[in-house]
């Protein structure tokens, strides 16, 4: 698409953003900032404290880039999935899944949970839904102005340039020539690339605008402009908080809450109450589990179905999860009357949720019955051993109880293969599962890992909120475990970069091959693209005793 050139347009110079108090805005900018053409009169339109413009599209667009003070300032420069501006890392340290609305989304992190990065479709809608011109401020700053074809409102995008090669080239390119804006959408390649908005100034009569992956990798750094579907901060009439017994509290629908559970990391949960007295819950951990001495994210998921009885007049809630006893709660309204509070372990504030339903709920997949040995949960897959519900946590060298963390640091790792055992450590004091989980637990053998491959059905997906790739492994019993694509450190300390994160799951076994410098067998499950079959093997390929690899315990004990 080509855009016209317009010299000197008087707009987009006012300050915006949550911290700004600058009120020296022009009438044209007030149109851009979303006041609906009221010539600067009345309240500014804000969501979560940030000004926006309503262009009559499917989402509202922030008036400024993330961390910018005015609409024509660049703001921060972000790599895909790295919410810290000007903090550049390599491609394989960055997510390969859609990060929109997650803790890896710069808009979500810096502007709050009502904001996120736009998708490719939303960015394309912006391109097609506006008439575009290029202009320049009196100080020579070039920027692009989009005027909505629907309602005439305007948005300003600065020609801030980008760092296409990230840390490989620390020089900014295309400054004052091109506008690059990052989306959350990735292409389908094996090393996925993000779609971006690219507006190019070529000459006064030759400019173009496109949504593309050209010149872009996940390592590329560029500005981000947030979008939101939330209501305006001033919309609606808030009532005073309601106490239990007021008869004002409706429970039907889906509710979401997020808590920092310390030992279980950041927990995101959904509770859904249906009018027929049934419902479901979904619980997801981001993996920052501190129950054991490790620093590697340790993700897990839990879900269940329930029945409930609720009295709107008293706020009393009785909830019965499948296979569990009745539990009594009290429901009240929050101070803004938009959320509810349920007295779970503590008073948990829940906000209305309108997002996607987890796959396991939509497919009515029953949560496997979890049993415990020495306080550690396991799943009976119908195999020769029971597999632990979650990983030990951390990355382990063979026979070394020191763990490695996600940033490549280690605590006592060695670079010397021969400093590590050359015999089977299964069930010994050097077995991480035995050491951290108890004497009835151990690492799987090669044969047990092969049984998991041969006798189970494998599929893949990503967690709902943190978008962590998992492999769902369904055993002959119909029960399932979830193995996460945490990657590995194949060369240990010789190369401290975590490889294959969100592409491959590696699990260490206790079995060594018969070589002179024996290598451990590992289970390796690989995701390539959505159109490629999964590759699941038990192998010694890329694995050494110095490699840092996750461990999942097994047990022959029951209860």
C-alpha positions as CSV (number, residue, x, y, z in Angstrom):
1,X,0.0,0.0,0.0
2,X,1.3,3.5,-0.9
3,X,0.8,6.5,1.3
4,X,0.8,10.2,0.5
5,X,3.2,12.8,1.7
6,X,1.9,15.8,3.6
7,X,4.3,18.5,4.9
8,X,3.8,20.1,8.3
9,X,0.6,18.9,10.0
10,X,-0.1,20.4,13.4
11,X,-0.9,17.4,15.6
12,X,0.6,14.7,17.8
13,X,2.7,16.9,20.0
14,X,0.8,16.5,23.3
15,X,2.1,14.4,26.1
16,X,0.4,11.2,26.9
17,X,0.8,8.2,29.1
18,X,0.1,7.3,32.8
19,X,2.8,9.5,34.3
20,X,2.3,12.6,32.2
21,X,0.6,15.8,33.3
22,X,1.4,17.9,30.2
23,X,-1.8,19.5,29.0
24,X,-0.5,21.6,26.1
25,X,-2.3,19.6,23.4
26,X,-3.7,20.9,20.1
27,X,-7.2,20.3,18.9
28,X,-6.0,18.0,16.3
29,X,-4.1,15.9,18.9
30,X,-7.3,15.8,21.0
31,X,-8.9,14.0,18.1
32,X,-5.9,11.6,18.0
33,X,-6.0,11.0,21.7
34,X,-9.5,9.7,21.6
35,X,-11.7,12.6,22.9
36,X,-14.0,12.0,20.0
37,X,-13.6,15.4,18.4
38,X,-14.8,17.4,21.4
39,X,-12.1,20.1,20.9
40,X,-10.3,19.2,24.0
41,X,-13.4,19.4,26.3
42,X,-14.3,16.8,28.9
43,X,-12.4,13.9,30.2
44,X,-9.6,12.3,28.3
45,X,-10.3,8.7,27.3
46,X,-8.1,6.3,29.2
47,X,-7.8,2.6,29.9
48,X,-5.8,1.6,32.9
49,X,-4.6,5.2,33.1
50,X,-3.3,5.3,29.5
51,X,-4.8,7.4,26.8
52,X,-6.1,5.7,23.7
53,X,-7.7,6.5,20.3
54,X,-10.9,4.7,19.2
55,X,-10.6,4.4,15.4
56,X,-13.8,2.4,15.1
57,X,-11.8,-0.9,14.8
58,X,-11.9,-4.2,16.7
59,X,-9.5,-2.8,19.3
60,X,-8.6,0.5,20.8
61,X,-5.1,1.8,20.1
62,X,-2.8,3.4,22.7
63,X,-2.0,7.1,21.8
64,X,1.7,6.5,22.4
65,X,4.3,3.7,22.1
66,X,5.2,1.8,25.2
67,X,7.4,4.0,27.4
68,X,6.9,7.0,25.2
69,X,5.8,10.4,26.5
70,X,4.3,11.8,23.3
71,X,2.7,10.1,20.3
72,X,5.8,10.9,18.1
73,X,8.4,9.6,20.6
74,X,9.9,6.2,20.0
75,X,9.6,4.8,23.5
76,X,11.4,1.6,24.3
77,X,12.9,-0.9,21.7
78,X,11.8,-4.5,22.4
79,X,12.8,-7.9,21.2
80,X,10.0,-10.5,20.7
81,X,9.1,-11.8,24.2
82,X,11.6,-9.6,26.0
83,X,9.6,-7.0,28.0
84,X,12.8,-5.1,29.0
85,X,13.7,-2.4,26.5
86,X,17.3,-2.2,25.1
87,X,18.0,-5.6,26.7
88,X,19.1,-7.7,23.7
89,X,19.6,-11.5,23.7
90,X,19.9,-14.2,21.1
91,X,17.1,-15.7,19.1
92,X,17.0,-19.0,20.9
93,X,16.6,-17.3,24.3
94,X,13.4,-15.7,23.1
95,X,9.9,-17.3,23.0
96,X,8.7,-19.1,19.8
97,X,5.0,-18.9,20.7
98,X,2.4,-16.0,20.6
99,X,3.2,-13.8,23.7
100,X,0.2,-11.5,23.4
101,X,-1.2,-10.7,26.9
102,X,1.4,-12.6,28.8
103,X,4.3,-11.8,31.1
104,X,6.5,-11.6,28.0
105,X,4.4,-8.9,26.3
106,X,6.0,-5.4,26.7
107,X,2.6,-3.7,26.5
108,X,1.0,-6.0,29.1
109,X,4.0,-5.7,31.4
110,X,4.5,-1.9,31.1
111,X,0.9,-0.8,30.8
112,X,-1.0,-3.3,32.8
113,X,-3.2,-6.3,32.1
114,X,-5.8,-4.4,30.1
115,X,-3.2,-3.8,27.4
116,X,-1.3,-6.1,25.1
117,X,0.5,-6.2,21.8
118,X,-1.6,-6.2,18.6
119,X,-1.9,-9.3,16.5
120,X,-1.1,-9.5,12.8
121,X,-4.8,-9.3,12.0
122,X,-5.3,-6.2,14.2
123,X,-2.3,-4.5,12.6
124,X,-3.6,-5.3,9.1
125,X,-6.9,-3.9,10.2
126,X,-5.2,-0.7,11.2
127,X,-3.4,-0.4,7.9
128,X,-6.6,-1.0,5.8
129,X,-8.9,1.0,8.1
130,X,-7.0,4.3,7.9
131,X,-5.9,6.8,5.3
132,X,-2.2,7.4,5.8
133,X,0.0,10.5,5.3
134,X,3.6,11.2,6.3
135,X,4.5,14.5,7.9
136,X,7.3,16.2,9.7
137,X,7.5,18.3,12.9
138,X,9.2,21.7,13.1
139,X,12.3,20.0,14.5
140,X,12.6,17.6,11.6
141,X,11.0,14.5,13.3
142,X,9.2,12.4,10.7
143,X,6.0,10.6,11.6
144,X,3.0,8.9,10.0
145,X,-0.7,9.9,10.6
146,X,-3.6,7.5,10.1
147,X,-7.1,8.8,9.8
148,X,-9.9,6.3,10.4
149,X,-12.1,5.6,7.4
150,X,-14.8,4.8,9.9
151,X,-15.0,7.8,12.2
152,X,-12.2,10.3,11.2
153,X,-10.2,9.9,14.4
154,X,-6.4,10.0,14.0
155,X,-3.4,8.0,15.2
156,X,0.3,9.1,15.0
157,X,3.2,6.7,14.6
158,X,6.8,7.9,14.8
159,X,9.5,7.0,12.2
160,X,11.7,5.7,15.0
161,X,13.6,3.0,13.1
162,X,14.7,-0.3,14.6
163,X,17.5,-2.6,15.5
164,X,16.9,-5.3,12.9
165,X,19.9,-7.5,14.0
166,X,19.4,-6.9,17.7
167,X,22.7,-7.4,19.6
168,X,24.5,-8.4,16.4
169,X,24.5,-4.7,15.4
170,X,24.1,-2.1,18.1
171,X,23.4,0.7,15.6
172,X,19.8,1.8,15.1
173,X,18.7,1.7,11.4
174,X,16.1,3.7,9.4
175,X,15.7,6.3,12.1
176,X,13.5,9.2,10.9
177,X,12.7,7.1,7.8
178,X,10.8,4.0,8.8
179,X,8.2,3.1,11.4
180,X,8.5,-0.5,12.7
181,X,5.9,-1.8,15.3
182,X,6.0,-5.3,16.7
183,X,3.0,-7.6,16.7
184,X,2.5,-10.8,18.8
185,X,1.9,-13.0,15.7
186,X,4.6,-15.4,14.4
187,X,4.9,-17.0,11.1
188,X,4.9,-20.8,10.8
189,X,8.7,-21.4,10.2
190,X,10.9,-23.7,12.2
191,X,12.6,-20.6,13.7
192,X,9.5,-18.4,13.8
193,X,9.7,-14.7,12.9
194,X,7.3,-12.0,14.1
195,X,5.1,-10.0,11.9
196,X,5.6,-6.3,12.1
197,X,4.1,-3.1,10.8
198,X,6.6,-1.4,8.5
199,X,6.0,2.0,7.1
200,X,8.8,3.1,4.7
201,X,9.6,6.7,3.6
202,X,11.4,6.4,0.3
203,X,10.8,9.8,-1.4
204,X,8.1,12.4,-1.0
205,X,6.1,10.7,-3.7
206,X,7.0,7.0,-3.0
207,X,6.2,5.6,0.4
208,X,4.7,2.2,1.4
209,X,3.0,0.5,4.4
210,X,2.8,-3.3,5.0
211,X,2.6,-6.0,7.7
212,X,5.5,-8.3,7.0
213,X,8.3,-10.5,8.4
214,X,10.9,-9.0,6.0
215,X,14.2,-8.2,7.7
216,X,12.8,-9.4,11.0
217,X,13.9,-12.1,13.5
218,X,12.7,-12.5,17.1
219,X,16.1,-10.9,18.0
220,X,15.1,-7.7,16.2
221,X,14.3,-4.8,18.5
222,X,11.6,-2.1,17.8
223,X,8.9,-0.1,19.4
224,X,5.5,-1.5,20.6
225,X,2.1,0.2,20.4
226,X,-0.4,-1.4,22.8
227,X,-4.1,-2.3,22.1
228,X,-7.0,-3.0,24.3
229,X,-10.5,-4.3,24.3
230,X,-11.3,-3.1,27.8
231,X,-13.9,-0.4,28.6
232,X,-12.9,3.2,29.2
233,X,-11.9,4.0,32.8
234,X,-14.8,6.4,33.1
235,X,-17.4,4.1,31.5
236,X,-20.5,3.0,33.5
237,X,-21.7,4.0,36.9
238,X,-19.9,2.3,39.8
239,X,-21.9,1.5,42.9
240,X,-20.7,1.1,46.4
241,X,-19.2,-2.2,47.5
242,X,-21.8,-4.8,48.3
243,X,-21.6,-7.0,51.4
244,X,-22.6,-10.7,51.4
245,X,-26.4,-10.8,51.7
246,X,-27.1,-7.8,49.6
247,X,-28.6,-9.9,46.8
248,X,-26.6,-8.1,44.1
249,X,-23.9,-10.7,43.4
250,X,-24.3,-12.6,40.2
251,X,-22.0,-15.6,39.8
252,X,-22.8,-17.0,36.4
253,X,-19.9,-16.7,33.9
254,X,-16.1,-17.0,33.9
255,X,-13.8,-15.4,36.5
256,X,-10.0,-15.1,36.5
257,X,-7.5,-14.4,39.3
258,X,-3.7,-14.2,39.5
259,X,-1.7,-14.7,42.7
260,X,1.9,-15.0,43.7
261,X,1.9,-18.3,45.5
262,X,5.5,-18.2,46.5
263,X,6.4,-21.9,46.4
264,X,4.2,-22.5,43.4
265,X,5.2,-19.4,41.4
266,X,2.7,-17.1,39.7
267,X,-0.7,-18.9,39.5
268,X,-3.3,-17.9,37.0
269,X,-6.8,-19.5,37.5
270,X,-10.2,-19.5,35.9
271,X,-13.4,-20.5,37.6
272,X,-16.5,-20.9,35.3
273,X,-20.0,-21.2,36.8
274,X,-22.8,-22.4,34.5
275,X,-26.5,-21.8,35.1
276,X,-27.2,-25.5,35.4
277,X,-25.1,-25.7,38.6
278,X,-22.0,-27.2,37.0
279,X,-18.7,-25.6,36.3
280,X,-15.0,-26.0,35.8
281,X,-11.7,-24.6,37.0
282,X,-8.3,-24.3,35.3
283,X,-5.1,-23.5,37.2
284,X,-1.7,-22.8,35.6
285,X,1.7,-22.1,37.1
286,X,4.4,-20.1,35.3
287,X,6.9,-22.5,36.8
288,X,8.8,-20.4,39.3
289,X,8.5,-23.2,41.9
290,X,10.7,-22.8,44.9
291,X,9.8,-25.9,46.8
292,X,13.1,-27.5,45.9
293,X,16.5,-25.8,45.6
294,X,16.4,-24.8,41.9
295,X,15.9,-21.7,39.8
296,X,14.5,-23.2,36.6
297,X,10.9,-22.5,35.9
298,X,8.8,-25.6,36.7
299,X,5.5,-25.2,34.9
300,X,2.4,-27.3,35.7
301,X,-1.3,-27.3,35.0
302,X,-4.4,-28.5,36.9
303,X,-8.0,-28.5,36.0
304,X,-11.2,-30.0,37.3
305,X,-15.0,-30.0,36.9
306,X,-17.4,-29.3,39.8
307,X,-21.0,-28.8,40.8
308,X,-22.1,-26.0,43.0
309,X,-25.0,-24.4,44.9
310,X,-25.1,-20.7,45.3
311,X,-27.4,-18.3,47.3
312,X,-27.4,-14.8,45.8
313,X,-29.0,-13.4,48.9
314,X,-26.4,-14.6,51.4
315,X,-23.4,-15.0,49.2
316,X,-22.9,-18.6,50.4
317,X,-21.3,-20.9,47.9
318,X,-21.0,-24.7,48.2
319,X,-18.6,-26.2,45.6
320,X,-17.9,-29.9,45.1
321,X,-15.0,-30.8,42.8
322,X,-15.0,-34.2,41.1
323,X,-13.7,-36.8,43.6
324,X,-13.6,-34.4,46.5
325,X,-15.7,-33.3,49.5
326,X,-18.1,-30.3,49.6
327,X,-16.3,-27.0,50.3
328,X,-18.0,-23.8,51.7
329,X,-17.1,-20.3,50.6
330,X,-18.5,-16.8,50.8
331,X,-18.8,-14.5,47.8
332,X,-18.8,-10.7,48.0
333,X,-18.2,-7.8,45.6
334,X,-15.0,-5.9,45.3
335,X,-14.8,-2.1,46.1
336,X,-15.3,-1.2,42.4
337,X,-18.2,-3.6,42.0
338,X,-16.6,-5.1,38.9
339,X,-14.9,-8.0,40.5
340,X,-15.9,-10.7,43.1
341,X,-14.1,-11.9,46.1
342,X,-14.2,-15.5,47.2
343,X,-12.6,-16.5,50.5
344,X,-10.5,-19.4,49.3
345,X,-7.3,-19.9,51.3
346,X,-7.2,-16.1,51.5
347,X,-9.7,-13.6,50.0
348,X,-9.2,-14.0,46.3
349,X,-10.4,-11.1,44.0
350,X,-11.6,-12.4,40.7
351,X,-12.2,-10.4,37.5
352,X,-14.6,-11.2,34.7
353,X,-12.9,-13.3,32.0
354,X,-13.9,-13.4,28.4
355,X,-10.9,-15.2,26.8
356,X,-10.3,-18.6,25.4
357,X,-11.4,-21.8,27.1
358,X,-8.5,-24.3,27.8
359,X,-8.3,-27.2,25.4
360,X,-8.7,-29.8,28.1
361,X,-12.0,-28.2,29.2
362,X,-13.4,-27.8,25.7
363,X,-12.6,-31.5,25.0
364,X,-13.9,-32.5,28.4
365,X,-10.6,-34.2,29.3
366,X,-10.8,-35.5,32.8
367,X,-8.0,-34.5,35.1
368,X,-6.1,-37.7,36.0
369,X,-6.5,-39.0,39.5
370,X,-3.3,-38.0,41.4
371,X,-1.9,-40.3,44.0
372,X,1.1,-39.6,46.2
373,X,4.3,-41.3,47.3
374,X,6.4,-39.6,50.0
375,X,4.4,-36.4,49.4
376,X,5.1,-36.4,45.6
377,X,2.2,-36.7,43.2
378,X,2.2,-39.3,40.4
379,X,0.0,-40.4,37.5
380,X,-0.8,-44.1,36.8
381,X,-0.5,-44.3,33.0
382,X,-1.0,-48.1,32.9
383,X,2.8,-48.7,32.4
384,X,5.4,-50.7,34.4
385,X,6.1,-47.6,36.6
386,X,4.2,-44.5,37.6
387,X,5.4,-41.2,36.4
388,X,5.7,-38.1,38.5
389,X,3.1,-35.3,37.9
390,X,5.9,-32.8,37.5
391,X,9.7,-32.5,36.9
392,X,12.2,-32.4,39.7
393,X,13.1,-28.9,38.6
394,X,16.4,-27.6,37.3
395,X,18.9,-29.1,34.8
396,X,21.1,-31.9,36.0
397,X,24.4,-33.3,34.7
398,X,24.6,-37.1,35.0
399,X,25.3,-38.0,38.6
400,X,25.7,-34.4,39.7
401,X,23.1,-33.1,42.1
402,X,23.9,-29.5,41.3
403,X,21.2,-27.8,39.3
404,X,21.5,-25.2,36.5
405,X,19.1,-22.3,36.0
406,X,17.4,-20.9,33.0
407,X,20.0,-18.1,32.5
408,X,22.8,-20.6,32.1
409,X,24.3,-20.2,35.5
410,X,25.2,-23.3,37.5
411,X,25.9,-24.4,41.0
412,X,28.7,-26.8,41.0
413,X,28.6,-28.0,37.4
414,X,31.7,-29.5,35.9
415,X,33.3,-29.3,32.5
416,X,35.0,-32.6,32.9
417,X,33.1,-35.7,31.7
418,X,35.4,-38.0,33.7
419,X,34.5,-36.2,37.0
420,X,31.0,-37.7,36.6
421,X,30.0,-41.3,37.2
422,X,30.4,-43.9,34.4
423,X,27.9,-46.3,36.0
424,X,24.1,-46.5,36.3
425,X,23.1,-44.1,39.1
426,X,19.4,-45.0,39.2
427,X,18.0,-45.0,42.7
428,X,21.4,-44.0,44.3
429,X,22.4,-41.0,46.3
430,X,23.5,-39.3,43.0
431,X,20.0,-39.7,41.4
432,X,18.3,-36.3,41.5
433,X,14.8,-37.9,41.7
434,X,15.9,-40.0,44.7
435,X,17.7,-37.2,46.3
436,X,15.0,-34.5,46.0
437,X,11.8,-36.6,46.0
438,X,12.6,-39.5,48.3
439,X,13.9,-43.0,48.4
440,X,10.9,-44.5,46.6
441,X,11.6,-42.3,43.6
442,X,14.3,-42.6,40.9
443,X,15.1,-41.6,37.3
444,X,13.6,-43.7,34.6
445,X,15.7,-46.3,32.7
446,X,16.1,-46.3,29.0
447,X,13.5,-49.1,28.7
448,X,11.0,-47.2,30.8
449,X,11.4,-44.1,28.7
450,X,11.0,-46.2,25.5
451,X,7.8,-47.7,27.0
452,X,6.5,-44.1,27.4
453,X,7.2,-43.5,23.7
454,X,5.9,-46.8,22.4
455,X,2.8,-47.3,24.5
456,X,1.4,-43.8,24.8
457,X,-0.3,-41.3,22.5
458,X,1.6,-38.0,22.1
459,X,0.1,-34.6,21.1
460,X,1.3,-31.0,21.7
461,X,-0.1,-27.6,22.7
462,X,0.7,-24.5,24.7
463,X,-0.5,-23.4,28.1
464,X,-3.3,-20.9,28.0
465,X,-1.6,-17.9,29.7
466,X,2.2,-18.4,29.6
467,X,2.2,-20.1,26.2
468,X,4.7,-22.7,27.3
469,X,4.8,-25.7,24.9
470,X,3.8,-29.0,26.4
471,X,3.6,-32.6,25.2
472,X,0.5,-34.4,26.4
473,X,1.2,-38.1,26.9
474,X,-1.8,-40.3,27.3
475,X,-1.2,-43.8,28.6
476,X,-3.1,-47.1,28.2
477,X,-5.1,-46.3,31.3
478,X,-6.4,-43.1,29.7
479,X,-4.6,-40.9,32.2
480,X,-2.2,-38.3,30.9
481,X,1.0,-36.5,32.0
482,X,2.3,-33.3,30.6
483,X,6.0,-32.8,29.6
484,X,7.2,-29.3,29.0
485,X,9.5,-28.2,26.2
486,X,12.1,-26.7,28.6
487,X,15.1,-27.3,26.3
488,X,18.5,-28.3,27.6
489,X,22.2,-27.3,28.0
490,X,23.7,-30.0,25.7
491,X,27.3,-28.8,26.3
492,X,26.9,-27.9,30.0
493,X,29.3,-25.2,31.0
494,X,31.1,-25.3,27.6
495,X,28.2,-23.4,26.2
496,X,26.0,-21.8,28.8
497,X,23.1,-21.0,26.4
498,X,19.9,-22.8,26.9
499,X,18.9,-24.4,23.6
500,X,15.7,-25.7,22.2
501,X,13.4,-24.0,24.8
502,X,9.8,-24.3,23.7
503,X,10.8,-26.6,20.9
504,X,12.1,-29.8,22.6
505,X,11.6,-31.7,25.8
506,X,14.7,-33.6,27.1
507,X,14.5,-36.0,30.0
508,X,17.5,-37.7,31.5
509,X,17.5,-41.5,32.1
510,X,19.8,-43.5,34.3
511,X,21.0,-45.7,31.5
512,X,24.4,-45.2,29.8
513,X,25.5,-46.6,26.5
514,X,28.5,-48.9,26.2
515,X,31.0,-46.4,24.9
516,X,34.5,-45.9,26.4
517,X,33.3,-42.4,27.6
518,X,29.7,-43.5,28.2
519,X,26.8,-41.2,27.3
520,X,23.3,-41.2,28.9
521,X,20.2,-42.1,27.0
522,X,17.6,-39.3,27.0
523,X,14.0,-39.0,26.0
524,X,13.8,-36.3,23.3
525,X,10.4,-35.0,22.1
526,X,10.7,-32.4,19.3
527,X,8.2,-29.9,17.9
528,X,9.1,-28.4,14.6
529,X,6.0,-26.7,13.1
530,X,2.3,-27.2,13.4
531,X,2.3,-29.1,10.1
532,X,5.2,-31.4,10.9
533,X,4.8,-34.6,12.9
534,X,6.2,-34.8,16.4
535,X,9.5,-36.6,16.7
536,X,9.9,-38.6,19.9
537,X,12.9,-40.8,20.4
538,X,15.1,-42.3,23.2
539,X,18.6,-41.5,22.1
540,X,22.1,-40.5,23.1
541,X,22.2,-37.9,20.3
542,X,23.6,-34.5,21.6
543,X,23.7,-35.9,25.1
544,X,26.8,-36.2,27.3
545,X,27.2,-36.7,31.0
546,X,28.2,-33.0,31.3
547,X,24.9,-32.0,29.6
548,X,22.3,-30.1,31.7
549,X,19.0,-31.9,31.3
550,X,15.6,-32.0,33.2
551,X,14.6,-35.0,35.2
552,X,11.1,-36.5,35.7
553,X,10.9,-39.1,38.5
554,X,9.3,-42.6,38.4
555,X,8.2,-44.9,41.1
556,X,7.0,-48.5,41.4
557,X,5.4,-47.8,44.8
558,X,1.7,-47.0,45.2
559,X,0.5,-44.7,48.0
